[in-house]
Amino acid sequence: MKVVTPKEMAVMDRHTIAAGTPGVELMERAGHGCAEIIKTELDADAQVIVLCGPGNNGGDGLVIGRLLIEEGFAVHLFLTETEAKLSEDSLICLKQLDDKNIPIRLIQNNSDLEDLSLILKRATLVVDAIFGTGLAEKEMPEKYHKIFDLINGFEKKIVAIDIPSGLRGDIGLTIGNAIFADKTIVIQNYKTGCLLNDGPDYAGETVLIDIGIDENSIPNEKYYTQENDLKFPQKRKKNTHKYDYGSVVVIAGSKGMSGAGILSVEGALKSGGGLVTCYVPHDIYIPVVARAPAEALVKTYDCNITSEDIKNDRKKVILIGPGIGRAKNYSFILEHLLEGSLPVVIDADGLHHLAVIVDTLKESRTPVVITPHFAEFSKLIDVPREEILKDPVGYGQKFAMEYHVVVVLKGYRTMVFGTNGEIWFNSTGNPGMATGGSGDVLAGMIAGIAGQNVDLFEAARAGVFYHGKAGDYYAKHYGQSTLTAHSIIESLKYVLK
């Protein structure tokens, strides 16, 4: 399933219309699909408010209102602009209302807002079809701020059409105010704005409807990860041994942060790694051995590149960074690893040390995946976090392609950027996973999967997906508040099949 920007969606619309499907027909299909979903939220006594803006999103709302009225529901239709400002297809839908003598109110002044406020007091559901995904960064008239405030004060269900009004469809930031929806009915394809930044908070629960637009009608390499997109886990052959499933080396931990390496080791083991060896500094060897899984090997190393144990270990993939701290210089080790041929996963403090030698990546032929959150990515590319938030897709894609590394940019909808320009938005995970050690588990999982002869990009996508799915499993059964990194590890056995 592809993810599109508003501009890409507009081009797909035009291609469909040029191929013979009138725009008003697409509007009817969208309205029918949305009305069917909305009907499941209503009982016989429901009172529905449908707020329609001047563009095609408003036209969808006009169709929804008409269909619900024809089904016998009590519907109050509001239009935020006069006919002169409506799109061509919306005008056709408005005429259909006139032909059926269906009344519609116009919101122009404070008196109209007072009428809306009174009707809200007895309504059971609000449909937001004011602005669509093409909303640009410009000042909204004060009237819309007042409408949004009224709707956000509504204590019952709010359903947005395609995207909550006031939210930018490209980057998921508001233009000063926006409607908080309980549910968003997304038309045809997920828009980037529903998945980025504040988009998920404003969109609420999302449900997708198909109106017959071909997502392959334009070149686009952005996808929404589904389980059947993944090539992992794979069926194991009978005649195999542990080294067939990867010898993973984890370089992790420091005084005060010994748990990070242990969590990474468990993540690697629980995702199917055949043998996992954790290298730790001498001063934390005893506490790590005491707490590490019995299945793992624990060894010590000096913070220099001549550590013979690490060099000679029989290994398939290396993870470096969880909890190593910033007091010692790990750049030398990273440089050595980037001169080799084994896949390397760089996480947490490893990214801090990578920033010192980041240009080395351009010369390296080593397969690399980095797993930053936005603050770490900001430091790595020396761009303010606020600027990255305005174009996270662009910055992530540019770095992955320029430095030829897989980038796992962590967030609520974590993005995995491939070296060929592909972008995959993850579809699993929940806010309960914003907890200490969660990222260490993820890094271990990616390394553990990569060790099983899985391409590094595929390992990153699978690791991110099943990490989130494990968190969702726990949250479904026990709630988000008690979710810890160990909860994710323990839940893997239920989802990684």
MOPE-V561277 format. One record per helix or strand of 3 or more residues. SS is the DSSP state (a for helix, b for strand). FROM is the first residue (numbers start at 1). LEN is the number of residues. Records with the same first field share a line. If there is no record, write none. Layout:
SS = FROM-LEN  FROM-LEN
This chain:
b = 2-3  47-6  74-6  125-5  157-5  183-5  205-5  222-3  247-5  275-6  297-4  317-4  343-4  368-3  406-5  415-3  423-3
a = 6-13  23-17  56-15  83-3  88-12  110-11  142-11  192-4  199-5  215-3  227-3  242-4  258-13  282-10  308-5  331-8  349-9  360-4  374-8  385-6  392-12  431-3  438-13  456-23  485-11
